[in-house]
Structure formats: C-alpha cells, structure tokens
Amino acid sequence: MIERLKQLLGISADDDAKDILVQFALDDVESVILNYCNLSAVPDGLKTTWLRMALELYRNENLGSVEGSKYVSNISEGDSSVSFKTNYSDFKDSLLKNYIAQLNMYRRLRK
C-alpha cells in the first residue's frame, strides 16, 4: 500500500526519506475509516478510497513541514493587519465529508 501511495504522490520508489510520513498518512486514514465504519480491517472495496484519503491528507496537511500549510484568512487595510489560519482544522473536518457516501456502504452498527 505504501508503494502505491508513493507512486500517486510522485515519490520515487527508491526514496525512503518520506516513508514514515507516507506511512503516517496511511495509518491515520485507516484509523478514521475503521472508527467511522466500526470495522476491524479495511475491506477491499475501500482500498481505493483509503488511498485517495491518504493522498489528500498528505498533500493538504503538508506533512513533513515544520510550519504546516497556512493561508490568509483576513486582510485589513487600515493599520495593515493580515491574519493567517492553518488548513488543518478545515481539512480534517472535510476529509471525512468528501468520502461519506463510500464509507457509508461499509458502515456497521456498534454492538
């Protein structure tokens, strides 16, 4: 799974420097899927969704960067004020929403 995600990210198979970050993205998304669907393992039908979610997580959270990704949230002209916001909170909330339809097909009730 890590090799497939590296290919999708454009990371060379020989480049081991980012393996821990790629594995973190896969593990984090796996945890989200398992917790949301109440499963003990990711089913084969969700493998592509798992990869897509990990790909988005890796790219949008700017894994491996000290600062993380930021964007301008507010600009004021009088006395020049610029506010920044991290992408993390918005992205983490939207990650699950983008894949709810696929995940709901495998979701089970808790016992």
Backbone atoms as SQL, in Angstrom:
CREATE TABLE atoms (id INTEGER PRIMARY KEY, chain TEXT, resi INTEGER, resn TEXT, atom TEXT, x REAL, y REAL, z REAL);
INSERT INTO atoms VALUES
  (1, 'A', 1, 'MET', 'N', 0.826, -1.191, 0.000),
  (2, 'A', 1, 'MET', 'CA', 0.000, 0.000, 0.000),
  (3, 'A', 1, 'MET', 'C', 0.877, 1.264, 0.000),
  (4, 'A', 2, 'ILE', 'N', 1.966, 1.229, 0.747),
  (5, 'A', 2, 'ILE', 'CA', 2.849, 2.395, 0.814),
  (6, 'A', 2, 'ILE', 'C', 3.475, 2.687, -0.553),
  (7, 'A', 3, 'GLU', 'N', 3.808, 1.642, -1.301),
  (8, 'A', 3, 'GLU', 'CA', 4.406, 1.841, -2.626),
  (9, 'A', 3, 'GLU', 'C', 3.414, 2.481, -3.592),
  (10, 'A', 4, 'ARG', 'N', 2.147, 2.063, -3.519),
  (11, 'A', 4, 'ARG', 'CA', 1.118, 2.657, -4.385),
  (12, 'A', 4, 'ARG', 'C', 0.926, 4.132, -4.069),
  (13, 'A', 5, 'LEU', 'N', 0.874, 4.460, -2.785),
  (14, 'A', 5, 'LEU', 'CA', 0.685, 5.859, -2.388),
  (15, 'A', 5, 'LEU', 'C', 1.893, 6.698, -2.810),
  (16, 'A', 6, 'LYS', 'N', 3.083, 6.164, -2.668),
  (17, 'A', 6, 'LYS', 'CA', 4.276, 6.892, -3.106),
  (18, 'A', 6, 'LYS', 'C', 4.216, 7.174, -4.605),
  (19, 'A', 7, 'GLN', 'N', 3.762, 6.200, -5.383),
  (20, 'A', 7, 'GLN', 'CA', 3.630, 6.410, -6.825),
  (21, 'A', 7, 'GLN', 'C', 2.622, 7.517, -7.118),
  (22, 'A', 8, 'LEU', 'N', 1.491, 7.493, -6.425),
  (23, 'A', 8, 'LEU', 'CA', 0.467, 8.514, -6.633),
  (24, 'A', 8, 'LEU', 'C', 0.958, 9.911, -6.243),
  (25, 'A', 9, 'LEU', 'N', 1.834, 9.965, -5.254),
  (26, 'A', 9, 'LEU', 'CA', 2.390, 11.241, -4.803),
  (27, 'A', 9, 'LEU', 'C', 3.567, 11.699, -5.659),
  (28, 'A', 10, 'GLY', 'N', 4.034, 10.826, -6.557),
  (29, 'A', 10, 'GLY', 'CA', 5.177, 11.172, -7.391),
  (30, 'A', 10, 'GLY', 'C', 6.501, 11.016, -6.674),
  (31, 'A', 11, 'ILE', 'N', 6.526, 10.204, -5.626),
  (32, 'A', 11, 'ILE', 'CA', 7.747, 9.949, -4.872),
  (33, 'A', 11, 'ILE', 'C', 8.392, 8.691, -5.444),
  (34, 'A', 12, 'SER', 'N', 9.659, 8.756, -5.720),
  (35, 'A', 12, 'SER', 'CA', 10.389, 7.620, -6.269),
  (36, 'A', 12, 'SER', 'C', 10.348, 6.436, -5.299),
  (37, 'A', 13, 'ALA', 'N', 10.249, 5.237, -5.835),
  (38, 'A', 13, 'ALA', 'CA', 10.219, 4.024, -5.010),
  (39, 'A', 13, 'ALA', 'C', 11.517, 3.866, -4.217),
  (40, 'A', 14, 'ASP', 'N', 12.617, 4.427, -4.738),
  (41, 'A', 14, 'ASP', 'CA', 13.918, 4.341, -4.058),
  (42, 'A', 14, 'ASP', 'C', 14.058, 5.359, -2.929),
  (43, 'A', 15, 'ASP', 'N', 13.209, 6.375, -2.917),
  (44, 'A', 15, 'ASP', 'CA', 13.286, 7.445, -1.915),
  (45, 'A', 15, 'ASP', 'C', 12.635, 6.985, -0.615),
  (46, 'A', 16, 'ASP', 'N', 13.472, 6.601, 0.349),
  (47, 'A', 16, 'ASP', 'CA', 12.975, 6.124, 1.646),
  (48, 'A', 16, 'ASP', 'C', 12.809, 7.246, 2.663),
  (49, 'A', 17, 'ALA', 'N', 13.247, 8.446, 2.329),
  (50, 'A', 17, 'ALA', 'CA', 13.237, 9.562, 3.277),
  (51, 'A', 17, 'ALA', 'C', 11.825, 9.936, 3.735),
  (52, 'A', 18, 'LYS', 'N', 10.831, 9.749, 2.878),
  (53, 'A', 18, 'LYS', 'CA', 9.468, 10.158, 3.220),
  (54, 'A', 18, 'LYS', 'C', 8.573, 8.983, 3.598),
  (55, 'A', 19, 'ASP', 'N', 9.148, 7.808, 3.727),
  (56, 'A', 19, 'ASP', 'CA', 8.355, 6.618, 4.040),
  (57, 'A', 19, 'ASP', 'C', 7.564, 6.758, 5.338),
  (58, 'A', 20, 'ILE', 'N', 8.180, 7.348, 6.349),
  (59, 'A', 20, 'ILE', 'CA', 7.489, 7.479, 7.640),
  (60, 'A', 20, 'ILE', 'C', 6.290, 8.415, 7.525),
  (61, 'A', 21, 'LEU', 'N', 6.404, 9.467, 6.702),
  (62, 'A', 21, 'LEU', 'CA', 5.298, 10.406, 6.505),
  (63, 'A', 21, 'LEU', 'C', 4.177, 9.761, 5.702),
  (64, 'A', 22, 'VAL', 'N', 4.540, 9.009, 4.678),
  (65, 'A', 22, 'VAL', 'CA', 3.554, 8.317, 3.854),
  (66, 'A', 22, 'VAL', 'C', 2.834, 7.265, 4.701),
  (67, 'A', 23, 'GLN', 'N', 3.601, 6.532, 5.511),
  (68, 'A', 23, 'GLN', 'CA', 3.000, 5.511, 6.377),
  (69, 'A', 23, 'GLN', 'C', 2.087, 6.153, 7.415),
  (70, 'A', 24, 'PHE', 'N', 2.476, 7.313, 7.935),
  (71, 'A', 24, 'PHE', 'CA', 1.632, 8.028, 8.897),
  (72, 'A', 24, 'PHE', 'C', 0.287, 8.388, 8.275),
  (73, 'A', 25, 'ALA', 'N', 0.315, 8.906, 7.042),
  (74, 'A', 25, 'ALA', 'CA', -0.928, 9.266, 6.348),
  (75, 'A', 25, 'ALA', 'C', -1.806, 8.030, 6.167),
  (76, 'A', 26, 'LEU', 'N', -1.217, 6.917, 5.761),
  (77, 'A', 26, 'LEU', 'CA', -1.980, 5.672, 5.592),
  (78, 'A', 26, 'LEU', 'C', -2.569, 5.194, 6.915),
  (79, 'A', 27, 'ASP', 'N', -1.767, 5.223, 7.977),
  (80, 'A', 27, 'ASP', 'CA', -2.237, 4.768, 9.289),
  (81, 'A', 27, 'ASP', 'C', -3.340, 5.661, 9.844),
  (82, 'A', 28, 'ASP', 'N', -3.177, 6.968, 9.669),
  (83, 'A', 28, 'ASP', 'CA', -4.167, 7.914, 10.175),
  (84, 'A', 28, 'ASP', 'C', -5.512, 7.728, 9.471),
  (85, 'A', 29, 'VAL', 'N', -5.479, 7.601, 8.155),
  (86, 'A', 29, 'VAL', 'CA', -6.708, 7.413, 7.387),
  (87, 'A', 29, 'VAL', 'C', -7.328, 6.047, 7.682),
  (88, 'A', 30, 'GLU', 'N', -6.490, 5.041, 7.853),
  (89, 'A', 30, 'GLU', 'CA', -7.008, 3.717, 8.213),
  (90, 'A', 30, 'GLU', 'C', -7.784, 3.794, 9.523),
  (91, 'A', 31, 'SER', 'N', -7.233, 4.504, 10.478),
  (92, 'A', 31, 'SER', 'CA', -7.898, 4.684, 11.769),
  (93, 'A', 31, 'SER', 'C', -9.238, 5.405, 11.614),
  (94, 'A', 32, 'VAL', 'N', -9.276, 6.438, 10.792),
  (95, 'A', 32, 'VAL', 'CA', -10.514, 7.172, 10.543),
  (96, 'A', 32, 'VAL', 'C', -11.562, 6.250, 9.923),
  (97, 'A', 33, 'ILE', 'N', -11.156, 5.470, 8.931),
  (98, 'A', 33, 'ILE', 'CA', -12.085, 4.557, 8.249),
  (99, 'A', 33, 'ILE', 'C', -12.613, 3.498, 9.225),
  (100, 'A', 34, 'LEU', 'N', -11.708, 2.873, 9.972),
  (101, 'A', 34, 'LEU', 'CA', -12.116, 1.806, 10.891),
  (102, 'A', 34, 'LEU', 'C', -13.037, 2.330, 11.989),
  (103, 'A', 35, 'ASN', 'N', -12.725, 3.483, 12.521),
  (104, 'A', 35, 'ASN', 'CA', -13.561, 4.061, 13.577),
  (105, 'A', 35, 'ASN', 'C', -14.924, 4.490, 13.054),
  (106, 'A', 36, 'TYR', 'N', -14.944, 5.111, 11.887),
  (107, 'A', 36, 'TYR', 'CA', -16.212, 5.577, 11.326),
  (108, 'A', 36, 'TYR', 'C', -17.108, 4.402, 10.935),
  (109, 'A', 37, 'CYS', 'N', -16.520, 3.397, 10.320),
  (110, 'A', 37, 'CYS', 'CA', -17.303, 2.253, 9.821),
  (111, 'A', 37, 'CYS', 'C', -17.499, 1.148, 10.869),
  (112, 'A', 38, 'ASN', 'N', -16.836, 1.264, 12.001),
  (113, 'A', 38, 'ASN', 'CA', -16.911, 0.245, 13.064),
  (114, 'A', 38, 'ASN', 'C', -16.449, -1.117, 12.551),
  (115, 'A', 39, 'LEU', 'N', -15.293, -1.132, 11.914),
  (116, 'A', 39, 'LEU', 'CA', -14.724, -2.352, 11.356),
  (117, 'A', 39, 'LEU', 'C', -13.395, -2.660, 12.033),
  (118, 'A', 40, 'SER', 'N', -12.922, -3.907, 11.858),
  (119, 'A', 40, 'SER', 'CA', -11.615, -4.277, 12.401),
  (120, 'A', 40, 'SER', 'C', -10.535, -4.277, 11.321),
  (121, 'A', 41, 'ALA', 'N', -10.931, -4.256, 10.050),
  (122, 'A', 41, 'ALA', 'CA', -9.991, -4.194, 8.929),
  (123, 'A', 41, 'ALA', 'C', -10.660, -3.454, 7.772),
  (124, 'A', 42, 'VAL', 'N', -9.851, -2.786, 6.971),
  (125, 'A', 42, 'VAL', 'CA', -10.382, -2.053, 5.814),
  (126, 'A', 42, 'VAL', 'C', -10.721, -3.071, 4.725),
  (127, 'A', 43, 'PRO', 'N', -11.988, -3.111, 4.276),
  (128, 'A', 43, 'PRO', 'CA', -12.370, -4.057, 3.226),
  (129, 'A', 43, 'PRO', 'C', -11.750, -3.693, 1.873),
  (130, 'A', 44, 'ASP', 'N', -11.637, -4.676, 0.995),
  (131, 'A', 44, 'ASP', 'CA', -11.041, -4.457, -0.330),
  (132, 'A', 44, 'ASP', 'C', -11.762, -3.355, -1.103),
  (133, 'A', 45, 'GLY', 'N', -13.060, -3.241, -0.929),
  (134, 'A', 45, 'GLY', 'CA', -13.841, -2.235, -1.641),
  (135, 'A', 45, 'GLY', 'C', -13.517, -0.805, -1.238),
  (136, 'A', 46, 'LEU', 'N', -12.836, -0.629, -0.111),
  (137, 'A', 46, 'LEU', 'CA', -12.463, 0.715, 0.348),
  (138, 'A', 46, 'LEU', 'C', -10.977, 1.017, 0.161),
  (139, 'A', 47, 'LYS', 'N', -10.239, 0.126, -0.455),
  (140, 'A', 47, 'LYS', 'CA', -8.792, 0.331, -0.624),
  (141, 'A', 47, 'LYS', 'C', -8.492, 1.586, -1.456),
  (142, 'A', 48, 'THR', 'N', -9.232, 1.792, -2.537),
  (143, 'A', 48, 'THR', 'CA', -9.012, 2.982, -3.363),
  (144, 'A', 48, 'THR', 'C', -9.396, 4.245, -2.604),
  (145, 'A', 49, 'THR', 'N', -10.493, 4.184, -1.865),
  (146, 'A', 49, 'THR', 'CA', -10.915, 5.320, -1.042),
  (147, 'A', 49, 'THR', 'C', -9.856, 5.619, 0.006),
  (148, 'A', 50, 'TRP', 'N', -9.302, 4.578, 0.600),
  (149, 'A', 50, 'TRP', 'CA', -8.238, 4.713, 1.594),
  (150, 'A', 50, 'TRP', 'C', -7.040, 5.442, 0.975),
  (151, 'A', 51, 'LEU', 'N', -6.643, 5.032, -0.219),
  (152, 'A', 51, 'LEU', 'CA', -5.523, 5.686, -0.895),
  (153, 'A', 51, 'LEU', 'C', -5.833, 7.145, -1.224),
  (154, 'A', 52, 'ARG', 'N', -7.048, 7.407, -1.711),
  (155, 'A', 52, 'ARG', 'CA', -7.431, 8.792, -2.048),
  (156, 'A', 52, 'ARG', 'C', -7.420, 9.681, -0.801),
  (157, 'A', 53, 'MET', 'N', -7.948, 9.165, 0.295),
  (158, 'A', 53, 'MET', 'CA', -7.980, 9.943, 1.529),
  (159, 'A', 53, 'MET', 'C', -6.557, 10.204, 2.043),
  (160, 'A', 54, 'ALA', 'N', -5.697, 9.197, 1.978),
  (161, 'A', 54, 'ALA', 'CA', -4.309, 9.359, 2.426),
  (162, 'A', 54, 'ALA', 'C', -3.566, 10.344, 1.533),
  (163, 'A', 55, 'LEU', 'N', -3.841, 10.300, 0.237),
  (164, 'A', 55, 'LEU', 'CA', -3.238, 11.225, -0.714),
  (165, 'A', 55, 'LEU', 'C', -3.624, 12.660, -0.370),
  (166, 'A', 56, 'GLU', 'N', -4.892, 12.887, -0.126),
  (167, 'A', 56, 'GLU', 'CA', -5.367, 14.226, 0.253),
  (168, 'A', 56, 'GLU', 'C', -4.770, 14.677, 1.576),
  (169, 'A', 57, 'LEU', 'N', -4.730, 13.769, 2.545),
  (170, 'A', 57, 'LEU', 'CA', -4.171, 14.094, 3.850),
  (171, 'A', 57, 'LEU', 'C', -2.713, 14.507, 3.718),
  (172, 'A', 58, 'TYR', 'N', -1.938, 13.726, 2.985),
  (173, 'A', 58, 'TYR', 'CA', -0.514, 14.015, 2.808),
  (174, 'A', 58, 'TYR', 'C', -0.307, 15.378, 2.147),
  (175, 'A', 59, 'ARG', 'N', -1.046, 15.640, 1.097),
  (176, 'A', 59, 'ARG', 'CA', -0.870, 16.895, 0.352),
  (177, 'A', 59, 'ARG', 'C', -1.394, 18.108, 1.114),
  (178, 'A', 60, 'ASN', 'N', -2.561, 17.999, 1.706),
  (179, 'A', 60, 'ASN', 'CA', -3.194, 19.169, 2.332),
  (180, 'A', 60, 'ASN', 'C', -2.637, 19.522, 3.696),
  (181, 'A', 61, 'GLU', 'N', -2.126, 18.545, 4.407),
  (182, 'A', 61, 'GLU', 'CA', -1.555, 18.847, 5.721),
  (183, 'A', 61, 'GLU', 'C', -0.086, 19.182, 5.633),
  (184, 'A', 62, 'ASN', 'N', 0.479, 19.098, 4.421),
  (185, 'A', 62, 'ASN', 'CA', 1.885, 19.435, 4.221),
  (186, 'A', 62, 'ASN', 'C', 2.761, 18.666, 5.207),
  (187, 'A', 63, 'LEU', 'N', 2.562, 17.358, 5.254),
  (188, 'A', 63, 'LEU', 'CA', 3.308, 16.512, 6.186),
  (189, 'A', 63, 'LEU', 'C', 4.807, 16.654, 5.969),
  (190, 'A', 64, 'GLY', 'N', 5.533, 16.704, 7.068),
  (191, 'A', 64, 'GLY', 'CA', 6.981, 16.842, 6.998),
  (192, 'A', 64, 'GLY', 'C', 7.460, 18.272, 7.078),
  (193, 'A', 65, 'SER', 'N', 6.546, 19.224, 7.003),
  (194, 'A', 65, 'SER', 'CA', 6.904, 20.633, 7.094),
  (195, 'A', 65, 'SER', 'C', 6.765, 21.101, 8.533),
  (196, 'A', 66, 'VAL', 'N', 7.701, 21.906, 8.972),
  (197, 'A', 66, 'VAL', 'CA', 7.659, 22.413, 10.341),
  (198, 'A', 66, 'VAL', 'C', 6.468, 23.343, 10.541),
  (199, 'A', 67, 'GLU', 'N', 6.213, 24.221, 9.588),
  (200, 'A', 67, 'GLU', 'CA', 5.143, 25.200, 9.719),
  (201, 'A', 67, 'GLU', 'C', 3.769, 24.638, 9.430),
  (202, 'A', 68, 'GLY', 'N', 3.662, 23.677, 8.561),
  (203, 'A', 68, 'GLY', 'CA', 2.352, 23.235, 8.112),
  (204, 'A', 68, 'GLY', 'C', 1.823, 24.220, 7.094),
  (205, 'A', 69, 'SER', 'N', 0.704, 23.897, 6.512),
  (206, 'A', 69, 'SER', 'CA', 0.175, 24.798, 5.489),
  (207, 'A', 69, 'SER', 'C', -0.691, 25.879, 6.126),
  (208, 'A', 70, 'LYS', 'N', -0.515, 27.107, 5.645),
  (209, 'A', 70, 'LYS', 'CA', -1.284, 28.245, 6.139),
  (210, 'A', 70, 'LYS', 'C', -1.857, 29.000, 4.956),
  (211, 'A', 71, 'TYR', 'N', -2.947, 29.689, 5.215),
  (212, 'A', 71, 'TYR', 'CA', -3.489, 30.567, 4.189),
  (213, 'A', 71, 'TYR', 'C', -3.998, 31.829, 4.867),
  (214, 'A', 72, 'VAL', 'N', -4.135, 32.875, 4.089),
  (215, 'A', 72, 'VAL', 'CA', -4.598, 34.157, 4.616),
  (216, 'A', 72, 'VAL', 'C', -6.089, 34.054, 4.872),
  (217, 'A', 73, 'SER', 'N', -6.497, 34.353, 6.110),
  (218, 'A', 73, 'SER', 'CA', -7.915, 34.286, 6.447),
  (219, 'A', 73, 'SER', 'C', -8.558, 35.661, 6.549),
  (220, 'A', 74, 'ASN', 'N', -7.730, 36.702, 6.761),
  (221, 'A', 74, 'ASN', 'CA', -8.284, 38.041, 6.911),
  (222, 'A', 74, 'ASN', 'C', -7.224, 39.084, 6.540),
  (223, 'A', 75, 'ILE', 'N', -7.635, 40.102, 5.799),
  (224, 'A', 75, 'ILE', 'CA', -6.740, 41.209, 5.453),
  (225, 'A', 75, 'ILE', 'C', -7.466, 42.511, 5.766),
  (226, 'A', 76, 'SER', 'N', -6.818, 43.382, 6.525),
  (227, 'A', 76, 'SER', 'CA', -7.367, 44.711, 6.814),
  (228, 'A', 76, 'SER', 'C', -6.406, 45.743, 6.251),
  (229, 'A', 77, 'GLU', 'N', -6.925, 46.827, 5.690),
  (230, 'A', 77, 'GLU', 'CA', -6.050, 47.833, 5.100),
  (231, 'A', 77, 'GLU', 'C', -5.656, 48.930, 6.081),
  (232, 'A', 78, 'GLY', 'N', -6.589, 49.424, 6.881),
  (233, 'A', 78, 'GLY', 'CA', -6.273, 50.460, 7.864),
  (234, 'A', 78, 'GLY', 'C', -5.395, 49.885, 8.959),
  (235, 'A', 79, 'ASP', 'N', -4.187, 50.348, 9.123),
  (236, 'A', 79, 'ASP', 'CA', -3.166, 49.863, 10.042),
  (237, 'A', 79, 'ASP', 'C', -2.623, 48.488, 9.652),
  (238, 'A', 80, 'SER', 'N', -2.839, 48.056, 8.446),
  (239, 'A', 80, 'SER', 'CA', -2.251, 46.860, 7.824),
  (240, 'A', 80, 'SER', 'C', -2.237, 45.629, 8.718),
  (241, 'A', 81, 'SER', 'N', -3.278, 44.885, 8.721),
  (242, 'A', 81, 'SER', 'CA', -3.372, 43.657, 9.506),
  (243, 'A', 81, 'SER', 'C', -3.623, 42.464, 8.581),
  (244, 'A', 82, 'VAL', 'N', -2.853, 41.408, 8.751),
  (245, 'A', 82, 'VAL', 'CA', -3.033, 40.178, 7.985),
  (246, 'A', 82, 'VAL', 'C', -3.106, 39.019, 8.978),
  (247, 'A', 83, 'SER', 'N', -4.144, 38.192, 8.861),
  (248, 'A', 83, 'SER', 'CA', -4.307, 37.040, 9.739),
  (249, 'A', 83, 'SER', 'C', -4.160, 35.762, 8.920),
  (250, 'A', 84, 'PHE', 'N', -3.496, 34.792, 9.513),
  (251, 'A', 84, 'PHE', 'CA', -3.317, 33.509, 8.858),
  (252, 'A', 84, 'PHE', 'C', -4.068, 32.431, 9.612),
  (253, 'A', 85, 'LYS', 'N', -4.447, 31.400, 8.909),
  (254, 'A', 85, 'LYS', 'CA', -5.141, 30.275, 9.508),
  (255, 'A', 85, 'LYS', 'C', -4.528, 29.000, 8.952),
  (256, 'A', 86, 'THR', 'N', -4.401, 28.011, 9.795),
  (257, 'A', 86, 'THR', 'CA', -3.870, 26.742, 9.291),
  (258, 'A', 86, 'THR', 'C', -4.973, 25.976, 8.594),
  (259, 'A', 87, 'ASN', 'N', -4.590, 25.193, 7.667),
  (260, 'A', 87, 'ASN', 'CA', -5.516, 24.402, 6.870),
  (261, 'A', 87, 'ASN', 'C', -6.017, 23.180, 7.633),
  (262, 'A', 88, 'TYR', 'N', -5.328, 22.808, 8.698),
  (263, 'A', 88, 'TYR', 'CA', -5.582, 21.548, 9.382),
  (264, 'A', 88, 'TYR', 'C', -7.025, 21.394, 9.857),
  (265, 'A', 89, 'SER', 'N', -7.544, 22.377, 10.582),
  (266, 'A', 89, 'SER', 'CA', -8.881, 22.231, 11.166),
  (267, 'A', 89, 'SER', 'C', -9.958, 22.113, 10.089),
  (268, 'A', 90, 'ASP', 'N', -9.879, 22.936, 9.074),
  (269, 'A', 90, 'ASP', 'CA', -10.856, 22.873, 7.992),
  (270, 'A', 90, 'ASP', 'C', -10.734, 21.573, 7.213),
  (271, 'A', 91, 'PHE', 'N', -9.498, 21.170, 6.957),
  (272, 'A', 91, 'PHE', 'CA', -9.287, 19.972, 6.151),
  (273, 'A', 91, 'PHE', 'C', -9.702, 18.710, 6.885),
  (274, 'A', 92, 'LYS', 'N', -9.370, 18.610, 8.142),
  (275, 'A', 92, 'LYS', 'CA', -9.692, 17.398, 8.906),
  (276, 'A', 92, 'LYS', 'C', -11.197, 17.187, 8.946),
  (277, 'A', 93, 'ASP', 'N', -11.964, 18.268, 9.078),
  (278, 'A', 93, 'ASP', 'CA', -13.421, 18.165, 9.078),
  (279, 'A', 93, 'ASP', 'C', -13.958, 17.751, 7.720),
  (280, 'A', 94, 'SER', 'N', -13.345, 18.259, 6.651),
  (281, 'A', 94, 'SER', 'CA', -13.860, 17.974, 5.314),
  (282, 'A', 94, 'SER', 'C', -13.387, 16.634, 4.767),
  (283, 'A', 95, 'LEU', 'N', -12.308, 16.088, 5.285),
  (284, 'A', 95, 'LEU', 'CA', -11.778, 14.823, 4.772),
  (285, 'A', 95, 'LEU', 'C', -12.825, 13.724, 4.826),
  (286, 'A', 96, 'LEU', 'N', -13.474, 13.586, 5.952),
  (287, 'A', 96, 'LEU', 'CA', -14.485, 12.550, 6.106),
  (288, 'A', 96, 'LEU', 'C', -15.717, 12.852, 5.262),
  (289, 'A', 97, 'LYS', 'N', -16.126, 14.126, 5.205),
  (290, 'A', 97, 'LYS', 'CA', -17.322, 14.511, 4.444),
  (291, 'A', 97, 'LYS', 'C', -17.202, 14.169, 2.963),
  (292, 'A', 98, 'ASN', 'N', -16.017, 14.300, 2.410),
  (293, 'A', 98, 'ASN', 'CA', -15.817, 14.023, 0.992),
  (294, 'A', 98, 'ASN', 'C', -16.000, 12.551, 0.641),
  (295, 'A', 99, 'TYR', 'N', -15.918, 11.678, 1.624),
  (296, 'A', 99, 'TYR', 'CA', -15.970, 10.240, 1.364),
  (297, 'A', 99, 'TYR', 'C', -17.095, 9.529, 2.114),
  (298, 'A', 100, 'ILE', 'N', -18.013, 10.280, 2.674),
  (299, 'A', 100, 'ILE', 'CA', -19.116, 9.696, 3.446),
  (300, 'A', 100, 'ILE', 'C', -19.905, 8.671, 2.635),
  (301, 'A', 101, 'ALA', 'N', -20.219, 8.983, 1.388),
  (302, 'A', 101, 'ALA', 'CA', -21.027, 8.069, 0.565),
  (303, 'A', 101, 'ALA', 'C', -20.347, 6.714, 0.421),
  (304, 'A', 102, 'GLN', 'N', -19.036, 6.715, 0.150),
  (305, 'A', 102, 'GLN', 'CA', -18.317, 5.459, 0.006),
  (306, 'A', 102, 'GLN', 'C', -18.220, 4.721, 1.338),
  (307, 'A', 103, 'LEU', 'N', -17.953, 5.459, 2.398),
  (308, 'A', 103, 'LEU', 'CA', -17.778, 4.838, 3.712),
  (309, 'A', 103, 'LEU', 'C', -19.090, 4.285, 4.257),
  (310, 'A', 104, 'ASN', 'N', -20.192, 4.971, 3.986),
  (311, 'A', 104, 'ASN', 'CA', -21.484, 4.516, 4.498),
  (312, 'A', 104, 'ASN', 'C', -21.891, 3.149, 3.959),
  (313, 'A', 105, 'MET', 'N', -21.404, 2.780, 2.784),
  (314, 'A', 105, 'MET', 'CA', -21.730, 1.465, 2.221),
  (315, 'A', 105, 'MET', 'C', -21.141, 0.327, 3.059),
  (316, 'A', 106, 'TYR', 'N', -20.114, 0.630, 3.861),
  (317, 'A', 106, 'TYR', 'CA', -19.441, -0.394, 4.666),
  (318, 'A', 106, 'TYR', 'C', -19.641, -0.187, 6.164),
  (319, 'A', 107, 'ARG', 'N', -20.392, 0.842, 6.515),
  (320, 'A', 107, 'ARG', 'CA', -20.577, 1.179, 7.933),
  (321, 'A', 107, 'ARG', 'C', -21.475, 0.162, 8.629),
  (322, 'A', 108, 'ARG', 'N', -21.091, -0.189, 9.855),
  (323, 'A', 108, 'ARG', 'CA', -21.857, -1.142, 10.665),
  (324, 'A', 108, 'ARG', 'C', -22.216, -0.500, 12.002),
  (325, 'A', 109, 'LEU', 'N', -23.282, -0.990, 12.575),
  (326, 'A', 109, 'LEU', 'CA', -23.702, -0.514, 13.894),
  (327, 'A', 109, 'LEU', 'C', -22.791, -1.081, 14.960),
  (328, 'A', 110, 'ARG', 'N', -22.576, -0.331, 15.991),
  (329, 'A', 110, 'ARG', 'CA', -21.780, -0.835, 17.136),
  (330, 'A', 110, 'ARG', 'C', -22.604, -1.854, 17.896),
  (331, 'A', 111, 'LYS', 'N', -21.909, -2.809, 18.442),
  (332, 'A', 111, 'LYS', 'CA', -22.586, -3.850, 19.245),
  (333, 'A', 111, 'LYS', 'C', -22.716, -3.427, 20.678);
